[in-house]
Amino acid sequence: MLLPEDHPANNVSGAFLAQKDQELGDTGYRYHRDGEDNSINLSEKPMDIESPIIYHYLTYETELPPPTSTYVAKNEPPPPQPDLGPYISPLLWSKARKNMALYLSCIATVFTAYTAGSFAPPASAMAEEWNVSMEAVFAGITTFCCGFAIAPMVLAPFSEINGRYPVFVSAGILFEICQICCAITRSYPGMIVARFWVGAGSSVFSTMVGGVISDLYHAEDRNTPMTLFSGAALFGTGLGPLVSGFIVQNAHWRWVFWVQVIMVGLLISAMILFFKETRGSVLLSRKAECLNHWYDEREKVGYVGFEMLSADGKSKESQRIRWKVKSDEERESIRKMIGISVYRPFRKFPQALIKGSRRLCKQIF
């Protein structure tokens, strides 16, 4: 069970930390362990910078430990605890925050489908301007589809490691640049090449939106988001030829692409400003990194150790801790992940073709 956003595990009380951090002497160190008699044992050595670091696995259910009552202080105030709000599980986001990510993703899907269908209406005008056949112009649809199919094989593993946001933004910038190239190119080969990269840049807004939905919603809550996503793809596919045909009849054919430049530019600006990372494992790794950095800063000024359960799970002991995330250790290298992503479709395609052929033969005969 995941903890709610306001659960104390997400933020240890600042007042409690301040109270703990004031339990130190003016010079040297003071050793104090809370107990029934509040006695001070100077024979035991307190936690210090030389104590071994013990790594623990961090999950969204992990309750963060309080600072230990053992200090080696240097008469400096402790650094404040960082805000861990940005690192809560996307499954626990508010409805408004989830809707923002979902609506931006679906709008991006509309624009991607719009781009795919908007190329056909200006084809005759492009063929006339460049003195090529209609079939040659329609090769721009083929190259778009090639880029659309190839890019996710490489970009999907990056989104698993680095998160959805950087892949969306970088691919969106490529999408925008190549749309500008389509609008200004003066040659037929330039259009064909630009369309390939348009397909590559726009592909993530269709192929990765399903991943965003799985990041935000439990399986039983995905019906409506998946319906919106599917509807967005179908709506954009029909909208592209409709709007582009109107533009070609009333303006120069290049305005078909300039309109897309404007739309994609607005979309990427909204993505940069309002879209937040949704990949849970990436946020958890960032939370661990943030906490570990905070622990480093505390130790620099002499605040060492946190109260953790001992190995028997019955008592607490002071430990110099750091956090790690299990998914980071289990993840394959990026090269291997890309290799699997590229190889798997080609391995599955013959199997699917054979099964489909068998079913067709059974239905016929």
KEKE-3310 file (N, C-alpha, C; in steps of 0.2 Angstrom, whole numbers, plus 5000, padded with zeros to 4 digits):
npx = (5004:5003:5009:5000:5001:5003:5008:5018:5030:5035:5040:5050:5046:5050:5051:5054:5066:5074:5073:5080:5092:5097:5102:5116:5133:5143:5156:5167:5160:5144:5137:5122:5109:5092:5083:5075:5081:5088:5102:5120:5132:5148:5157:5155:5158:5152:5142:5152:5160:5169:5162:5155:5146:5129:5119:5102:5087:5076:5059:5043:5035:5043:5047:5054:5068:5071:5083:5097:5100:5113:5128:5141:5145:5148:5145:5137:5122:5110:5108:5093:5079:5076:5063:5052:5041:5040:5044:5035:5025:5018:5006:4999:4997:4987:4970:4969:4982:4986:4976:4981:4994:4988:4980:4989:4997:4987:4983:4995:4996:4985:4991:5001:4995:4988:4998:5002:4992:4991:4999:4995:4985:4992:5000:4999:5002:5015:5021:5019:5027:5040:5041:5039:5033:5017:5017:5031:5030:5022:5031:5035:5026:5029:5043:5040:5033:5043:5052:5043:5042:5054:5061:5055:5060:5073:5071:5062:5069:5077:5068:5064:5075:5079:5067:5051:5049:5062:5063:5051:5053:5065:5062:5051:5057:5065:5054:5048:5058:5060:5048:5048:5058:5052:5043:5051:5059:5067:5068:5064:5071:5075:5062:5058:5068:5066:5053:5055:5062:5053:5043:5051:5053:5039:5035:5035:5025:5014:5018:5022:5013:5004:5012:5014:5001:5000:5009:5002:4990:4981:4978:4964:4959:4961:4953:4945:4956:4963:4953:4952:4965:4965:4954:4959:4970:4962:4954:4964:4969:4958:4957:4968:4969:4957:4959:4970:4967:4958:4967:4975:4967:4964:4976:4994:5003:5013:5009:5002:5012:5017:5007:5007:5019:5017:5007:5014:5025:5018:5013:5025:5030:5020:5022:5035:5033:5022:5021:5025:5037:5033:5037:5038:5049:5060:5058:5059:5072:5078:5073:5080:5093:5092:5090:5102:5111:5107:5110:5124:5127:5123:5132:5144:5144:5144:5132:5128:5121:5106:5091:5089:5080:5087:5096:5088:5076:5069:5074:5081:5094:5108:5113:5124:5118:5113:5103:5097:5090:5081:5077:5087:5098:5094:5092:5096:5110:5110:5114:5111:5097:5092:5096:5087:5075:5075:5077:5066:5053:5056:5058:5046:5037:5038:5032:5019:5014:5014:5005:4994:4992:4989:4977:4969:4969:4962:4950:4946:4947)
npy = (4994:5011:5026:5040:5057:5067:5059:5056:5049:5055:5067:5071:5078:5096:5103:5093:5088:5100:5100:5088:5091:5101:5094:5095:5098:5113:5112:5100:5084:5078:5064:5056:5046:5043:5037:5028:5033:5043:5043:5047:5040:5039:5030:5024:5025:5038:5040:5045:5053:5043:5032:5017:5017:5012:5004:5006:4999:5010:5013:5018:5016:5017:5022:5037:5038:5046:5059:5053:5052:5054:5064:5072:5087:5103:5116:5122:5126:5113:5108:5112:5101:5094:5098:5085:5084:5084:5072:5062:5047:5046:5039:5044:5057:5072:5073:5084:5086:5074:5075:5086:5081:5070:5076:5085:5075:5068:5079:5081:5068:5070:5080:5073:5063:5071:5077:5066:5064:5075:5077:5073:5081:5093:5087:5087:5100:5101:5092:5098:5110:5105:5097:5083:5066:5061:5050:5050:5061:5056:5047:5054:5051:5038:5039:5046:5037:5027:5033:5035:5022:5017:5026:5024:5012:5015:5026:5022:5014:5024:5032:5024:5024:5038:5045:5051:5065:5071:5064:5067:5081:5083:5076:5083:5095:5092:5088:5100:5108:5100:5102:5115:5114:5107:5117:5126:5121:5120:5110:5093:5081:5087:5088:5075:5069:5077:5074:5061:5063:5071:5061:5053:5062:5065:5053:5048:5055:5047:5033:5033:5038:5028:5023:5034:5034:5022:5025:5034:5029:5016:4999:4996:5009:5014:5014:5026:5035:5028:5028:5041:5043:5034:5040:5053:5049:5045:5056:5066:5060:5061:5075:5080:5079:5086:5099:5103:5101:5112:5123:5122:5125:5138:5145:5146:5131:5129:5134:5124:5117:5127:5130:5119:5120:5131:5125:5114:5121:5128:5117:5111:5121:5121:5109:5109:5119:5114:5100:5086:5075:5058:5045:5032:5025:5033:5045:5040:5036:5049:5054:5047:5051:5064:5064:5057:5067:5077:5070:5070:5084:5086:5079:5085:5096:5090:5082:5067:5051:5041:5035:5018:5002:4988:4973:4963:4968:4972:4982:4999:5007:5018:5023:5026:5031:5027:5029:5017:5012:4998:4995:5002:4994:4982:4985:4983:4987:5002:4999:4986:4986:4994:4985:4974:4980:4983:4971:4963:4966:4961:4948:4944:4946:4937:4926:4930:4932:4919:4912:4920:4916:4903:4903:4910:4900:4890:4896:4897:4884)
npz = (5000:4996:5003:5008:5002:5012:5022:5036:5033:5022:5025:5038:5053:5054:5066:5075:5070:5073:5087:5090:5085:5093:5104:5109:5113:5118:5114:5106:5107:5112:5120:5120:5124:5123:5137:5150:5162:5157:5156:5154:5144:5143:5139:5128:5111:5100:5085:5071:5057:5053:5055:5048:5032:5030:5019:5014:5006:4997:4997:4991:5002:5013:5029:5034:5044:5061:5066:5074:5092:5095:5093:5084:5085:5078:5082:5073:5064:5059:5042:5033:5031:5015:5003:5000:4993:4978:4975:4978:4975:4958:4957:4968:4966:4966:4959:4950:4946:4940:4929:4922:4917:4910:4900:4893:4887:4879:4870:4864:4857:4848:4840:4835:4827:4819:4811:4804:4795:4788:4777:4764:4757:4752:4743:4728:4725:4729:4721:4709:4711:4712:4702:4701:4702:4709:4716:4720:4729:4739:4745:4756:4766:4768:4773:4785:4792:4794:4802:4813:4817:4820:4830:4843:4847:4852:4860:4870:4880:4885:4891:4902:4910:4912:4913:4908:4905:4901:4888:4882:4880:4873:4861:4857:4854:4843:4835:4832:4826:4814:4808:4805:4795:4786:4782:4776:4767:4751:4742:4735:4740:4753:4759:4760:4769:4780:4784:4788:4801:4807:4809:4818:4829:4833:4837:4850:4857:4854:4856:4869:4878:4883:4893:4901:4906:4913:4923:4931:4935:4943:4938:4938:4936:4923:4913:4908:4905:4895:4885:4882:4877:4865:4858:4856:4847:4836:4833:4829:4818:4809:4809:4803:4788:4785:4790:4783:4770:4769:4771:4760:4749:4751:4754:4752:4750:4759:4771:4777:4784:4792:4801:4808:4814:4823:4831:4837:4843:4853:4860:4865:4873:4883:4888:4893:4904:4911:4912:4922:4929:4927:4929:4940:4946:4943:4950:4963:4963:4962:4974:4983:4980:4983:4997:5001:4998:5007:5019:5018:5019:5032:5039:5036:5045:5057:5061:5063:5059:5060:5068:5066:5064:5072:5067:5072:5073:5084:5092:5092:5084:5082:5066:5052:5038:5021:5006:4993:4978:4972:4959:4952:4953:4947:4934:4917:4906:4896:4883:4881:4884:4873:4863:4866:4864:4850:4844:4849:4842:4829:4831:4836:4826:4814:4821:4825:4812:4807:4815:4812:4799:4800:4807:4797:4787:4793:4794:4781:4775)
capx = (5000:5007:5008:4997:5005:5004:5011:5024:5036:5037:5043:5051:5044:5055:5052:5057:5073:5077:5074:5085:5099:5099:5105:5123:5137:5146:5162:5168:5154:5140:5134:5116:5104:5086:5081:5071:5085:5091:5109:5125:5137:5154:5162:5153:5160:5147:5143:5156:5162:5173:5158:5154:5139:5125:5114:5096:5083:5071:5053:5038:5032:5048:5046:5060:5070:5072:5090:5099:5102:5121:5130:5147:5143:5153:5142:5134:5115:5110:5105:5086:5077:5074:5056:5052:5035:5041:5046:5030:5023:5013:4999:4996:4995:4980:4966:4971:4989:4985:4973:4986:4998:4985:4977:4994:4999:4982:4984:5001:4994:4981:4995:5005:4990:4986:5004:5003:4987:4990:5003:4992:4981:4996:5004:4998:5005:5022:5023:5020:5032:5046:5041:5040:5026:5013:5020:5037:5029:5019:5036:5036:5022:5033:5048:5037:5031:5049:5054:5039:5042:5061:5063:5053:5064:5078:5069:5058:5073:5079:5062:5064:5080:5079:5061:5047:5050:5067:5062:5046:5055:5070:5059:5047:5061:5066:5048:5047:5064:5059:5042:5051:5062:5046:5039:5055:5063:5066:5069:5060:5074:5074:5056:5058:5072:5063:5048:5058:5064:5046:5040:5055:5051:5033:5033:5035:5019:5009:5020:5024:5007:5002:5017:5012:4994:5001:5013:4998:4984:4981:4975:4957:4957:4964:4948:4944:4962:4964:4948:4954:4971:4962:4950:4964:4973:4957:4952:4969:4970:4953:4957:4974:4967:4952:4961:4975:4963:4955:4972:4978:4962:4964:4982:5000:5003:5018:5005:5000:5017:5018:5001:5009:5025:5014:5004:5019:5028:5014:5013:5031:5031:5016:5026:5041:5031:5017:5022:5030:5040:5028:5040:5039:5056:5065:5057:5061:5079:5079:5072:5086:5099:5091:5091:5109:5114:5106:5114:5131:5128:5123:5138:5149:5143:5144:5126:5129:5117:5099:5089:5086:5079:5093:5095:5083:5070:5066:5076:5083:5101:5111:5117:5126:5114:5112:5098:5098:5084:5082:5076:5093:5103:5092:5091:5101:5114:5106:5115:5107:5090:5091:5096:5081:5069:5076:5077:5060:5048:5057:5057:5038:5033:5036:5028:5012:5013:5013:4999:4988:4991:4986:4970:4966:4968:4957:4943:4945:4946)
capy = (5000:5017:5031:5047:5063:5070:5054:5058:5046:5059:5073:5071:5085:5100:5104:5087:5088:5105:5098:5083:5094:5105:5090:5094:5102:5119:5110:5093:5081:5076:5058:5056:5041:5043:5031:5029:5037:5049:5043:5048:5035:5042:5025:5022:5030:5040:5040:5050:5053:5037:5026:5014:5018:5006:5006:5003:5000:5015:5012:5024:5014:5018:5028:5040:5038:5052:5059:5049:5057:5054:5069:5075:5093:5108:5122:5125:5124:5108:5110:5110:5095:5096:5096:5079:5084:5083:5065:5057:5042:5048:5036:5047:5064:5074:5073:5090:5085:5069:5077:5090:5076:5066:5081:5087:5069:5067:5084:5079:5063:5073:5084:5068:5060:5077:5077:5060:5064:5082:5078:5071:5087:5098:5083:5089:5107:5100:5088:5103:5114:5101:5093:5076:5063:5061:5044:5052:5065:5052:5044:5057:5047:5032:5040:5048:5030:5024:5037:5034:5015:5016:5030:5022:5007:5018:5031:5019:5013:5030:5035:5020:5026:5045:5047:5053:5072:5073:5062:5071:5088:5083:5073:5088:5100:5089:5088:5107:5110:5097:5105:5121:5112:5105:5123:5131:5117:5121:5104:5087:5077:5090:5086:5068:5068:5081:5070:5055:5066:5073:5055:5051:5066:5064:5046:5047:5057:5042:5027:5033:5040:5023:5022:5039:5032:5017:5028:5038:5026:5009:4995:4997:5016:5016:5014:5032:5038:5025:5030:5048:5042:5031:5045:5058:5047:5044:5063:5069:5057:5064:5082:5082:5080:5091:5106:5104:5103:5119:5127:5121:5128:5145:5148:5142:5124:5129:5135:5117:5116:5133:5129:5114:5123:5135:5121:5111:5126:5129:5111:5110:5126:5119:5103:5112:5122:5111:5093:5084:5068:5053:5038:5031:5023:5038:5049:5037:5037:5056:5055:5044:5055:5070:5062:5056:5073:5080:5067:5072:5090:5086:5076:5090:5100:5086:5079:5060:5045:5041:5029:5013:4996:4984:4967:4958:4971:4973:4988:5004:5008:5023:5021:5031:5027:5030:5025:5015:5009:4991:4995:5004:4989:4977:4987:4981:4992:5005:4996:4979:4988:4996:4979:4970:4984:4983:4964:4960:4966:4957:4941:4942:4947:4930:4921:4933:4930:4911:4911:4923:4912:4897:4905:4911:4894:4886:4899:4896:4877)
capz = (5000:4995:5008:5005:5000:5018:5027:5039:5030:5016:5028:5045:5056:5055:5073:5078:5069:5077:5094:5090:5083:5098:5109:5108:5118:5114:5111:5106:5106:5117:5118:5124:5122:5127:5140:5156:5167:5153:5158:5148:5144:5140:5138:5121:5106:5096:5078:5068:5050:5051:5055:5041:5030:5029:5013:5014:5000:4998:4993:4993:5008:5018:5034:5035:5052:5064:5067:5081:5098:5096:5089:5085:5082:5077:5084:5067:5064:5054:5036:5034:5027:5008:5002:4997:4989:4971:4974:4979:4969:4954:4959:4974:4964:4966:4953:4945:4944:4935:4923:4918:4913:4905:4895:4889:4883:4874:4865:4860:4853:4843:4835:4831:4822:4814:4807:4800:4790:4785:4772:4758:4754:4748:4738:4721:4725:4730:4715:4703:4712:4712:4695:4703:4702:4715:4720:4724:4735:4744:4749:4762:4771:4770:4778:4791:4796:4796:4808:4818:4819:4823:4835:4850:4849:4855:4865:4875:4885:4889:4896:4908:4914:4913:4914:4902:4904:4896:4882:4878:4878:4868:4855:4855:4851:4836:4831:4830:4821:4808:4805:4802:4789:4780:4779:4772:4762:4743:4737:4736:4745:4759:4762:4762:4775:4786:4786:4793:4807:4810:4812:4824:4835:4835:4839:4858:4859:4853:4859:4876:4882:4887:4898:4906:4909:4918:4928:4934:4937:4944:4932:4938:4935:4917:4907:4905:4902:4889:4881:4880:4873:4859:4855:4853:4841:4830:4831:4826:4811:4804:4809:4799:4781:4785:4791:4778:4764:4769:4770:4753:4745:4753:4755:4750:4753:4765:4777:4780:4789:4797:4806:4813:4818:4828:4836:4840:4847:4859:4864:4868:4878:4888:4891:4897:4909:4916:4912:4927:4928:4930:4930:4948:4948:4942:4955:4969:4963:4964:4981:4987:4979:4987:5004:5003:4998:5014:5024:5017:5021:5039:5042:5036:5051:5063:5063:5060:5061:5061:5072:5062:5067:5072:5063:5075:5072:5090:5095:5087:5084:5078:5060:5047:5032:5014:5002:4986:4975:4970:4952:4949:4953:4943:4927:4912:4903:4891:4877:4881:4884:4866:4859:4867:4861:4843:4842:4850:4837:4823:4833:4837:4819:4811:4825:4824:4805:4806:4819:4808:4793:4802:4808:4791:4783:4796:4793:4774:4774)
cpx = (5004:5005:5005:5002:5007:5007:5017:5031:5039:5041:5044:5049:5050:5057:5055:5064:5077:5078:5079:5092:5101:5102:5112:5127:5140:5152:5163:5162:5151:5137:5128:5111:5098:5085:5077:5074:5088:5099:5113:5130:5143:5159:5161:5155:5154:5148:5147:5157:5165:5169:5156:5147:5136:5120:5108:5092:5077:5065:5048:5034:5037:5047:5053:5062:5071:5080:5091:5101:5109:5123:5138:5147:5149:5150:5140:5127:5115:5107:5098:5084:5075:5066:5056:5045:5035:5042:5041:5028:5017:5006:4996:4995:4988:4977:4968:4977:4989:4982:4977:4991:4994:4982:4983:4996:4994:4982:4990:5000:4989:4986:4999:5001:4988:4992:5004:4998:4987:4995:5000:4989:4986:5001:5004:5002:5013:5025:5024:5026:5039:5047:5043:5033:5023:5016:5026:5035:5026:5025:5037:5032:5026:5039:5046:5036:5037:5052:5050:5040:5049:5063:5061:5057:5070:5076:5066:5063:5076:5074:5062:5069:5080:5073:5057:5048:5055:5066:5057:5049:5060:5067:5054:5051:5063:5060:5047:5052:5062:5053:5044:5054:5057:5043:5044:5059:5062:5067:5065:5064:5074:5068:5056:5062:5069:5057:5050:5059:5058:5043:5044:5053:5044:5031:5031:5028:5013:5011:5021:5018:5004:5006:5015:5006:4996:5005:5008:4992:4985:4977:4968:4955:4959:4959:4947:4950:4964:4959:4950:4960:4969:4958:4954:4967:4968:4955:4957:4970:4965:4954:4963:4972:4961:4954:4966:4972:4960:4961:4975:4973:4962:4970:4988:5000:5008:5014:5002:5005:5018:5013:5004:5015:5022:5011:5009:5023:5024:5013:5019:5032:5026:5019:5031:5039:5027:5018:5027:5032:5035:5031:5042:5046:5061:5064:5059:5069:5082:5078:5078:5092:5098:5092:5098:5113:5113:5110:5122:5132:5127:5129:5144:5149:5143:5138:5126:5125:5110:5097:5086:5085:5085:5091:5089:5076:5066:5068:5079:5091:5103:5115:5119:5123:5114:5107:5100:5091:5085:5082:5083:5098:5101:5092:5097:5104:5109:5108:5111:5099:5088:5091:5090:5075:5069:5074:5070:5054:5049:5057:5050:5035:5032:5032:5020:5010:5011:5006:4993:4987:4987:4978:4966:4964:4963:4950:4941:4943:4943)
cpy = (5006:5022:5037:5052:5066:5065:5057:5055:5050:5065:5072:5078:5089:5102:5099:5087:5094:5103:5093:5086:5098:5101:5089:5099:5108:5117:5103:5090:5079:5069:5057:5051:5042:5037:5033:5034:5043:5049:5045:5043:5037:5037:5023:5027:5032:5039:5046:5049:5047:5031:5023:5016:5012:5008:5002:5004:5005:5013:5018:5022:5015:5024:5031:5040:5045:5053:5056:5055:5057:5059:5070:5082:5098:5115:5126:5122:5118:5111:5108:5104:5097:5094:5090:5078:5082:5075:5060:5053:5046:5045:5040:5055:5065:5073:5078:5089:5080:5071:5082:5086:5073:5070:5083:5081:5068:5072:5083:5073:5065:5076:5079:5065:5065:5077:5072:5061:5071:5082:5076:5077:5091:5094:5085:5096:5106:5096:5093:5108:5111:5097:5086:5073:5063:5055:5046:5056:5061:5047:5048:5054:5041:5033:5043:5041:5027:5027:5036:5027:5014:5020:5027:5016:5009:5022:5028:5017:5019:5033:5031:5022:5033:5048:5050:5060:5073:5070:5066:5078:5088:5081:5079:5094:5098:5089:5095:5109:5107:5099:5111:5119:5110:5112:5127:5127:5119:5115:5098:5083:5080:5088:5079:5066:5071:5077:5064:5058:5068:5067:5053:5055:5066:5058:5045:5050:5052:5035:5027:5035:5035:5022:5027:5037:5027:5020:5032:5035:5018:5005:4996:5004:5018:5016:5021:5036:5035:5027:5037:5047:5040:5036:5051:5056:5047:5051:5066:5066:5059:5071:5084:5084:5086:5098:5108:5105:5110:5124:5128:5125:5136:5149:5144:5136:5124:5131:5129:5116:5121:5132:5124:5116:5127:5131:5117:5115:5127:5123:5110:5115:5124:5113:5105:5115:5118:5103:5091:5077:5063:5046:5037:5030:5028:5043:5046:5037:5044:5057:5053:5048:5062:5069:5061:5062:5077:5077:5069:5079:5090:5083:5081:5095:5096:5082:5072:5055:5047:5035:5024:5007:4992:4978:4963:4961:4973:4980:4993:5005:5014:5021:5027:5028:5031:5026:5023:5012:5003:4991:4997:4999:4983:4978:4985:4988:4995:5002:4990:4981:4990:4990:4975:4974:4984:4976:4961:4960:4962:4950:4939:4942:4941:4926:4924:4931:4923:4910:4914:4919:4906:4898:4906:4905:4890:4889:4897:4889:4873)
cpz = (5000:5000:5005:5005:5007:5024:5030:5037:5025:5019:5035:5048:5057:5062:5077:5077:5073:5084:5095:5089:5088:5104:5108:5112:5114:5111:5111:5104:5112:5115:5123:5121:5126:5131:5146:5161:5163:5155:5152:5149:5140:5137:5131:5116:5101:5089:5075:5061:5048:5052:5048:5039:5028:5024:5015:5008:5002:4994:4995:4999:5014:5022:5035:5043:5054:5065:5074:5086:5100:5091:5090:5081:5082:5078:5078:5066:5058:5048:5036:5029:5021:5008:4998:4993:4982:4970:4976:4973:4965:4955:4964:4972:4965:4959:4948:4942:4939:4929:4919:4914:4908:4899:4890:4884:4878:4869:4861:4855:4847:4838:4831:4825:4817:4809:4802:4794:4786:4779:4765:4754:4750:4743:4731:4720:4725:4724:4709:4704:4711:4705:4696:4702:4709:4720:4724:4730:4741:4748:4756:4768:4773:4775:4784:4795:4798:4802:4814:4821:4823:4829:4842:4852:4853:4861:4871:4881:4889:4893:4902:4913:4916:4914:4908:4900:4899:4889:4878:4876:4873:4861:4853:4851:4844:4832:4828:4825:4814:4804:4802:4795:4784:4778:4775:4767:4755:4739:4740:4741:4752:4763:4764:4768:4781:4788:4790:4800:4811:4813:4818:4830:4837:4838:4846:4860:4858:4857:4866:4881:4886:4893:4904:4910:4915:4924:4933:4938:4938:4938:4932:4936:4928:4911:4904:4902:4895:4883:4878:4875:4866:4855:4852:4847:4835:4828:4827:4819:4806:4803:4804:4792:4780:4785:4785:4771:4763:4768:4763:4748:4746:4754:4752:4753:4759:4771:4781:4786:4794:4802:4811:4817:4824:4833:4840:4845:4854:4864:4868:4874:4884:4892:4895:4904:4914:4916:4918:4926:4931:4931:4937:4950:4948:4948:4962:4969:4965:4971:4985:4986:4983:4995:5006:5003:5005:5019:5024:5020:5029:5042:5041:5042:5057:5065:5060:5063:5062:5064:5067:5066:5067:5068:5066:5075:5078:5094:5090:5089:5080:5072:5055:5040:5026:5011:4995:4984:4971:4962:4948:4948:4948:4936:4923:4910:4898:4884:4876:4881:4877:4862:4859:4863:4854:4841:4843:4845:4831:4825:4834:4830:4816:4815:4824:4816:4804:4809:4815:4802:4794:4803:4802:4787:4787:4795:4786:4773:4780)
residu = (MET:LEU:LEU:PRO:GLU:ASP:HIS:PRO:ALA:ASN:ASN:VAL:SER:GLY:ALA:PHE:LEU:ALA:GLN:LYS:ASP:GLN:GLU:LEU:GLY:ASP:THR:GLY:TYR:ARG:TYR:HIS:ARG:ASP:GLY:GLU:ASP:ASN:SER:ILE:ASN:LEU:SER:GLU:LYS:PRO:MET:ASP:ILE:GLU:SER:PRO:ILE:ILE:TYR:HIS:TYR:LEU:THR:TYR:GLU:THR:GLU:LEU:PRO:PRO:PRO:THR:SER:THR:TYR:VAL:ALA:LYS:ASN:GLU:PRO:PRO:PRO:PRO:GLN:PRO:ASP:LEU:GLY:PRO:TYR:ILE:SER:PRO:LEU:LEU:TRP:SER:LYS:ALA:ARG:LYS:ASN:MET:ALA:LEU:TYR:LEU:SER:CYS:ILE:ALA:THR:VAL:PHE:THR:ALA:TYR:THR:ALA:GLY:SER:PHE:ALA:PRO:PRO:ALA:SER:ALA:MET:ALA:GLU:GLU:TRP:ASN:VAL:SER:MET:GLU:ALA:VAL:PHE:ALA:GLY:ILE:THR:THR:PHE:CYS:CYS:GLY:PHE:ALA:ILE:ALA:PRO:MET:VAL:LEU:ALA:PRO:PHE:SER:GLU:ILE:ASN:GLY:ARG:TYR:PRO:VAL:PHE:VAL:SER:ALA:GLY:ILE:LEU:PHE:GLU:ILE:CYS:GLN:ILE:CYS:CYS:ALA:ILE:THR:ARG:SER:TYR:PRO:GLY:MET:ILE:VAL:ALA:ARG:PHE:TRP:VAL:GLY:ALA:GLY:SER:SER:VAL:PHE:SER:THR:MET:VAL:GLY:GLY:VAL:ILE:SER:ASP:LEU:TYR:HIS:ALA:GLU:ASP:ARG:ASN:THR:PRO:MET:THR:LEU:PHE:SER:GLY:ALA:ALA:LEU:PHE:GLY:THR:GLY:LEU:GLY:PRO:LEU:VAL:SER:GLY:PHE:ILE:VAL:GLN:ASN:ALA:HIS:TRP:ARG:TRP:VAL:PHE:TRP:VAL:GLN:VAL:ILE:MET:VAL:GLY:LEU:LEU:ILE:SER:ALA:MET:ILE:LEU:PHE:PHE:LYS:GLU:THR:ARG:GLY:SER:VAL:LEU:LEU:SER:ARG:LYS:ALA:GLU:CYS:LEU:ASN:HIS:TRP:TYR:ASP:GLU:ARG:GLU:LYS:VAL:GLY:TYR:VAL:GLY:PHE:GLU:MET:LEU:SER:ALA:ASP:GLY:LYS:SER:LYS:GLU:SER:GLN:ARG:ILE:ARG:TRP:LYS:VAL:LYS:SER:ASP:GLU:GLU:ARG:GLU:SER:ILE:ARG:LYS:MET:ILE:GLY:ILE:SER:VAL:TYR:ARG:PRO:PHE:ARG:LYS:PHE:PRO:GLN:ALA:LEU:ILE:LYS:GLY:SER:ARG:ARG:LEU:CYS:LYS:GLN:ILE:PHE)
# end
